[in-house]
Amino acid sequence: MMTSFGTARRLFIAFTLLVATFVASSWFTLDHVREIHRGFLDMRRHEEGVRLALELASAVRDQYAHQAHTIILGNASHLPFYTEAAGRVTELTARVRAHAEHPDEQAWVADIERATGELDRLFRESIVPAVLRHDVATVQDEHGRAQLLVTSIQGRTDLLADRFEASIEAFHRDLSALETATFRWAVFFLSVVPALALLVGLYVLRSVARPVERLMEGAARLAGGDLDTRIAVDTPDEFGALARQFNAMTASLKEHQARLVQSEKLAGIGRLAAGVAHEINNPLAVILGNARIVQRKAEGVLREDLQVIEDEALRAKHIVDGLLDLSRAAPLEVERLDLRALCDDVVGRLRETGAVDAVEVAVTGRATVEGSAPRLRQVLLNLVKNAAEAAGPRGRVEIAVESTPGGARVRVRDSGSGLDPAALSKLFEPFFTTKPRGTGLGLAISQGIVRAHGGTLEGETLDSGGAQFTVTLPARAAMGS
């Protein structure tokens, strides 16, 4: 039977969950490592910005120093050094601009570029010509303006350096928090993933390994001949379905083996009966004939003794006839039967013999099947007679006839004490009987007749008391013996 949520699907979900958890933990860790790496890169870039800002401030001071040397020496001998220093300032300013991210940082760099440009123009266009003219007043005035520009540039480079250092400290804090969170999540995943793997392993052990082990053990016991083997796997999955099929197969195998043993018994009895029936019947006929002849002439105690001989000889003949019936393999003469009419006929015949005079017999229901009237009449005669004997005086026998989707069913119930649990498994064995003078062949013969029709005969003890025998017949009788 297919299940809506089978083992394969559950295992797929379990392993998918495990893999998904591992992938998620790996992705999360790698993402945090990437964030940490990017943070280190940003921090190094801002450290580079701090270094460049400081170098720019130094380069501006160096540029101003060459201006001062030109003023002090009163000639243009330091112009090459100044030009080199001014180029260094321009280069460093451009590099600092590359590290300025925020608008205010970019504004500060723009102020530095504007001030350094003004400083260079002031030096080349005003200070140098005044120095060469030895115009001391102009030199002093222009030198004061240059100092203010240098102070402004220094202030902007200090602001940039402070801003970059503050960013570095913020990056340090963020990276520290990120490292702590990454470590905690890594510890969490390192704890969860093995635990989840353990749970998946235990689930596989419980859902797959143990059921497979039980199936193997059951198969081994079955191979060893234990037909009472049952596998206790009651789960709504493939293993539960397989266990149920295995148990059904084992029960069916046991039933088939019991039928085979029964068939072998019947075959052996049949061969025995066929071999000796005529040899036994001939002496019995002689004994019966002579006993009846002598009985007509005898009187008193002798007549009674001869009656006992006749009764026992008749009982022996009945046993031989039962053996012949048990071994008989004549084909069925099938006809359409009204089971209700057949049951009424059986009850009528038993009333004529006085077998059911002491009990109340009720027949209900109606159904028709195909079968052999004489053979099925023999079955019903035996079942109703047994039920009347079990019910006892003032007892009750109920015969219920009902149609089924595949044929018909006849239930014969009695109000007796029921069947002994120990006798239930032996009811249909030849020569097994619970009656003091029973032959033990009636139910065995009846079961053989019902099976010849393709049906079943079962006996049980009712919860309300008494016994019930159920004859189940197909709509069309099997053409067999």
C-alpha positions in Angstrom: 0.0 0.0 0.0 1.4 3.4 -1.0 1.8 5.9 1.8 1.4 9.7 1.4 4.5 10.4 3.4 6.9 7.6 2.8 10.3 6.8 4.2 12.2 8.0 1.1 10.5 11.4 1.2 11.1 11.8 5.0 14.8 10.8 4.5 15.1 13.2 1.7 13.6 16.0 3.8 15.9 15.1 6.8 19.1 15.0 4.7 18.0 18.2 2.8 17.5 19.9 6.2 21.0 18.8 7.3 22.6 19.9 4.0 20.6 23.2 4.1 21.8 23.8 7.6 25.4 23.1 6.7 25.1 25.4 3.6 23.4 28.1 5.6 26.1 28.0 8.3 28.9 28.0 5.7 27.3 30.9 3.8 26.7 32.8 7.0 30.3 32.3 8.1 31.7 33.1 4.7 29.6 36.2 4.5 30.9 37.4 7.9 34.4 36.6 6.9 33.8 38.7 3.7 32.5 41.5 5.8 35.5 41.3 8.1 37.8 41.3 5.1 36.1 44.3 3.6 36.2 46.0 6.9 40.0 45.4 7.1 40.4 46.8 3.6 38.3 49.9 4.4 40.3 50.4 7.6 43.6 50.1 5.7 42.3 52.6 3.1 41.5 55.0 5.9 44.9 54.4 7.5 46.3 55.2 4.1 44.2 58.4 4.1 45.6 59.4 7.5 49.1 58.8 6.3 48.5 60.8 3.1 46.9 63.7 5.1 49.9 63.8 7.4 52.3 63.6 4.4 50.3 66.4 2.7 50.6 68.6 5.8 54.3 67.9 5.8 54.6 68.6 2.1 52.8 72.0 2.5 55.2 72.9 5.3 58.1 71.9 3.1 56.7 74.0 0.3 56.3 77.0 2.7 59.9 76.4 3.9 61.2 76.8 0.3 59.2 80.0 0.1 60.8 81.2 3.3 64.3 80.3 2.1 63.7 82.3 -1.1 62.7 85.3 1.0 65.7 84.9 3.4 68.3 84.4 0.6 66.8 87.1 -1.5 67.3 85.2 -4.8 65.6 82.4 -6.9 68.1 79.6 -6.1 65.4 77.6 -4.2 62.8 77.8 -7.0 63.7 74.2 -8.3 63.2 72.8 -4.8 60.0 74.8 -4.4 58.7 73.5 -7.7 59.4 69.9 -6.7 57.7 70.5 -3.3 54.7 72.1 -5.0 54.3 69.1 -7.3 54.5 66.8 -4.3 51.7 68.8 -2.7 49.6 68.5 -5.8 50.2 64.8 -6.1 49.3 64.2 -2.4 46.2 66.3 -2.7 45.0 64.2 -5.6 45.7 61.0 -3.6 43.9 62.4 -0.5 40.9 63.3 -2.7 40.6 59.5 -3.6 40.2 58.7 0.1 37.6 61.4 0.8 34.1 59.7 0.8 31.8 62.1 2.6 30.7 65.5 1.1 32.4 67.5 4.0 35.7 65.5 3.4 35.5 66.3 -0.3 34.8 70.0 0.6 37.9 70.0 2.8 40.1 68.6 0.0 38.6 71.3 -2.4 39.6 73.9 0.2 43.2 72.5 0.3 43.4 72.5 -3.5 42.1 76.1 -3.7 44.5 77.2 -0.9 47.6 75.4 -2.4 46.8 76.9 -5.8 46.5 80.4 -4.2 49.7 79.8 -2.3 51.6 78.8 -5.4 50.2 81.8 -7.4 51.0 84.2 -4.6 54.5 82.9 -4.4 55.3 82.9 -8.1 53.5 86.1 -9.1 54.0 88.3 -6.0 56.7 87.1 -3.6 59.4 86.0 -6.1 59.2 89.3 -8.1 59.2 91.3 -4.9 62.2 89.4 -3.6 64.1 90.0 -6.9 63.2 93.7 -6.7 64.2 93.8 -3.0 60.8 95.2 -2.3 60.8 94.4 1.4 57.4 95.8 2.2 55.6 93.8 -0.5 57.5 90.7 0.5 56.3 91.1 4.1 52.7 91.7 3.1 52.6 88.7 0.8 54.4 86.5 3.2 51.7 87.2 5.8 49.1 86.1 3.3 51.1 82.9 2.5 51.2 82.1 6.3 47.4 82.4 6.5 47.0 80.0 3.5 49.4 77.5 5.0 47.6 77.7 8.3 44.3 77.1 6.5 45.8 74.1 4.6 47.1 72.7 7.9 43.7 73.0 9.5 42.0 71.1 6.6 44.6 68.3 6.7 44.2 68.0 10.5 40.4 67.7 10.0 40.9 65.0 7.3 43.4 63.1 9.6 41.0 63.3 12.5 38.1 62.2 10.4 40.1 59.2 9.0 41.2 58.3 12.5 37.6 58.4 13.8 36.6 56.2 10.9 39.4 53.8 11.8 38.2 53.6 15.4 34.6 53.0 14.2 35.9 50.3 11.9 37.8 48.8 14.8 34.6 48.7 16.9 32.5 47.3 14.1 35.1 44.7 13.3 35.4 43.7 16.9 31.6 43.3 17.2 31.5 41.4 13.9 34.3 39.1 14.9 32.5 38.4 18.2 29.2 37.7 16.4 30.9 35.5 13.9 32.6 33.5 16.6 29.3 33.1 18.5 27.4 32.0 15.3 30.3 29.7 14.4 30.1 28.1 17.9 26.3 27.9 17.5 26.5 26.2 14.1 29.3 23.9 15.2 26.9 22.8 18.0 23.7 22.6 16.0 25.1 20.9 12.8 26.6 17.9 14.7 23.5 17.7 16.9 21.3 17.8 13.8 23.5 15.2 12.1 23.1 13.0 15.2 19.3 13.4 15.1 19.3 12.5 11.4 21.5 9.5 12.2 19.2 8.4 15.0 16.2 8.9 12.7 17.7 6.8 10.0 18.6 4.2 12.6 15.0 4.1 14.0 13.2 4.5 10.6 15.4 2.4 8.4 18.0 0.3 10.1 15.8 -1.2 12.9 12.8 -2.0 10.6 15.2 -3.6 8.1 16.8 -5.6 10.9 13.4 -6.7 12.1 12.5 -7.7 8.6 15.7 -9.7 8.2 15.1 -11.4 11.6 11.5 -12.3 10.6 12.7 -13.6 7.2 15.4 -15.7 9.0 12.8 -17.1 11.4 10.5 -17.9 8.5 13.3 -19.6 6.6 13.9 -21.6 9.8 10.3 -22.9 9.6 8.7 -20.7 12.2 5.4 -20.0 10.5 4.1 -18.1 13.6 6.6 -15.4 12.9 5.2 -11.8 12.9 7.1 -8.6 12.3 6.2 -5.8 14.8 6.6 -2.9 12.5 3.4 -0.8 12.6 4.4 2.5 10.9 2.6 4.4 8.2 5.4 4.0 5.6 6.9 1.5 3.2 8.4 -0.6 6.0 5.1 -0.9 7.8 3.4 -1.8 4.6 6.1 -4.4 3.9 5.8 -5.8 7.4 2.0 -6.1 7.0 2.5 -7.9 3.7 5.1 -10.1 5.2 2.7 -11.0 8.1 -0.1 -11.6 5.7 2.2 -13.8 3.6 3.3 -15.8 6.6 -0.3 -16.3 7.8 -1.3 -17.4 4.2 1.7 -19.7 4.1 0.8 -21.2 7.4 -2.8 -21.7 6.2 -1.6 -23.2 3.0 0.7 -25.5 4.9 -2.2 -26.5 7.2 -4.3 -27.2 4.1 -1.5 -29.2 2.6 -1.1 -31.3 5.8 -4.9 -31.7 5.9 -4.9 -32.8 2.3 -2.1 -35.3 2.9 -4.0 -36.7 5.9 -7.1 -37.0 3.8 -5.2 -38.6 1.0 -3.6 -41.1 3.3 -7.0 -41.8 4.9 -8.5 -42.1 1.4 -5.9 -44.6 0.3 -6.4 -46.6 3.5 -10.2 -46.4 3.1 -10.1 -47.4 -0.5 -7.9 -50.4 0.3 -9.8 -51.8 3.2 -13.4 -50.5 3.0 -14.7 -53.4 1.0 -12.8 -55.9 3.1 -14.3 -54.4 6.3 -17.8 -53.9 4.9 -18.1 -57.6 3.8 -17.5 -59.0 7.4 -19.7 -56.2 8.8 -22.6 -57.1 6.4 -22.2 -60.8 7.5 -22.2 -59.8 11.2 -25.3 -57.5 10.8 -27.2 -60.2 8.8 -26.5 -63.0 11.2 -27.2 -60.8 14.2 -30.6 -59.8 12.9 -31.5 -63.4 12.0 -30.5 -64.7 15.4 -32.1 -61.7 17.1 -35.5 -62.6 15.7 -35.3 -66.0 17.4 -33.6 -64.9 20.6 -35.3 -63.7 23.8 -34.4 -61.9 27.0 -30.8 -61.0 27.7 -29.5 -62.7 24.6 -31.8 -60.5 22.4 -30.4 -57.4 24.2 -26.8 -58.6 23.6 -27.5 -59.2 19.9 -28.9 -55.6 19.7 -25.7 -54.3 21.1 -23.8 -56.3 18.5 -26.0 -54.8 15.7 -25.6 -51.3 17.0 -21.8 -51.5 17.2 -21.6 -53.1 13.8 -23.8 -50.3 12.3 -21.5 -47.7 14.1 -18.4 -49.4 12.5 -20.2 -49.3 9.1 -20.9 -45.6 9.6 -17.2 -45.0 10.3 -16.3 -46.8 7.1 -18.9 -44.9 5.1 -17.5 -41.6 6.5 -13.9 -42.6 5.5 -15.2 -43.3 2.0 -17.0 -39.9 1.9 -13.8 -38.2 3.2 -11.7 -39.7 0.4 -14.3 -39.5 -2.3 -13.2 -37.3 -5.2 -16.3 -37.3 -7.4 -16.8 -34.1 -9.5 -19.6 -31.7 -8.4 -22.9 -31.8 -10.2 -23.6 -28.1 -10.1 -27.1 -26.6 -10.2 -28.7 -23.3 -9.1 -29.7 -23.7 -5.4 -32.0 -21.8 -3.1 -30.1 -21.9 0.2 -33.2 -21.0 2.2 -35.1 -23.9 0.7 -32.2 -26.2 1.3 -31.9 -25.2 4.9 -35.7 -25.7 5.4 -35.4 -29.2 3.8 -32.5 -30.1 6.2 -34.5 -29.0 9.3 -37.5 -31.0 8.0 -35.5 -34.1 7.6 -33.9 -33.7 11.1 -37.4 -33.3 12.6 -38.5 -36.5 11.0 -35.7 -38.3 12.7 -36.3 -36.5 16.0 -32.8 -35.0 16.1 -34.1 -31.4 16.7 -37.3 -32.1 18.6 -35.9 -30.8 21.9 -34.6 -27.5 20.5 -36.1 -24.4 18.8 -34.8 -24.0 15.2 -35.2 -20.7 13.3 -34.3 -20.1 9.6 -33.9 -16.6 8.3 -32.8 -14.8 5.2 -32.5 -15.9 1.6 -29.7 -16.4 -1.0 -28.9 -18.4 -4.1 -25.7 -20.0 -5.3 -24.5 -22.6 -7.7 -23.6 -25.9 -6.1 -24.2 -29.6 -5.5 -27.5 -30.0 -3.5 -26.7 -33.5 -2.1 -23.2 -32.4 -1.0 -24.3 -29.1 0.6 -27.3 -30.8 2.2 -24.8 -33.2 3.9 -22.8 -30.2 5.2 -25.9 -28.5 6.6 -27.3 -31.7 8.1 -24.0 -32.2 10.0 -23.8 -28.6 11.2 -27.5 -28.3 12.3 -27.4 -31.7 14.0 -24.2 -30.7 15.9 -25.7 -27.4 16.9 -28.9 -29.1 18.2 -26.7 -31.5 20.3 -24.7 -28.5 21.6 -27.7 -26.4 22.5 -29.3 -29.3 24.4 -33.0 -29.6 25.5 -34.9 -26.3 25.3 -32.0 -24.7 23.5 -32.1 -22.7 20.3 -30.5 -23.1 16.9 -30.5 -20.2 14.4 -29.7 -20.6 10.7 -29.1 -17.3 9.0 -28.8 -17.2 5.2 -27.5 -13.9 3.6 -26.2 -12.8 0.3 -22.7 -11.3 0.0 -21.1 -9.3 -2.9 -19.3 -12.5 -4.0 -21.9 -15.1 -3.2 -23.7 -16.2 -0.1 -23.1 -17.1 3.6 -24.9 -19.5 6.0 -24.4 -19.1 9.7 -25.4 -21.8 12.1 -25.6 -20.6 15.7 -26.4 -22.5 18.9 -27.2 -21.5 22.5 -24.8 -24.0 24.0 -21.6 -23.4 26.1 -19.4 -22.6 23.1 -16.3 -24.3 21.8 -13.2 -25.1 23.9 -10.4 -22.7 22.9 -8.0 -25.6 22.8 -10.3 -27.5 20.4 -10.7 -24.6 17.9 -7.5 -25.3 16.1 -8.4 -29.0 15.7 -12.1 -28.8 14.7 -11.6 -30.0 11.2 -9.0 -32.7 11.8 -10.2 -36.2 11.0 -11.1 -38.3 14.0 -11.0 -35.3 16.4 -14.2 -35.1 18.4 -15.5 -33.8 21.7 -18.5 -36.1 21.7 -18.3 -39.4 23.7 -19.5 -41.4 20.7 -18.5 -39.2 17.8 -16.3 -40.4 14.9 -14.6 -37.0 14.3 -15.3 -37.2 10.6 -18.3 -35.0 10.1 -16.6 -31.6 10.2 -13.6 -32.8 8.2 -16.0 -34.2 5.5 -18.0 -30.9 5.6 -14.9 -28.8 5.2 -13.8 -30.9 2.2 -17.2 -30.4 0.5 -17.2 -26.7 1.1 -13.7 -26.3 -0.2 -14.7 -28.3 -3.3 -17.2 -25.6 -3.9 -14.5 -22.9 -3.6 -15.8 -21.7 -0.2 -14.7 -21.8 3.4 -16.0 -23.3 6.6 -15.1 -21.6 9.9 -16.0 -22.2 13.6 -15.9 -19.8 16.5 -17.2 -19.1 20.0 -19.5 -16.1 20.2 -19.1 -13.4 22.9 -22.8 -13.8 23.8 -22.2 -17.6 24.3 -22.6 -20.6 22.1 -20.8 -21.6 18.9 -21.2 -20.4 15.4 -20.2 -22.2 12.2 -20.1 -20.1 9.0 -20.3 -21.5 5.5 -19.1 -19.0 2.8 -19.8 -19.9 -0.8 -19.0 -18.2 -4.1 -21.8 -17.3 -6.5 -20.4 -19.8 -8.9 -19.0 -23.1 -7.5 -15.5 -24.2 -8.3 -15.5 -27.2 -10.6 -13.5 -29.5 -8.4 -13.7 -32.2 -5.8 
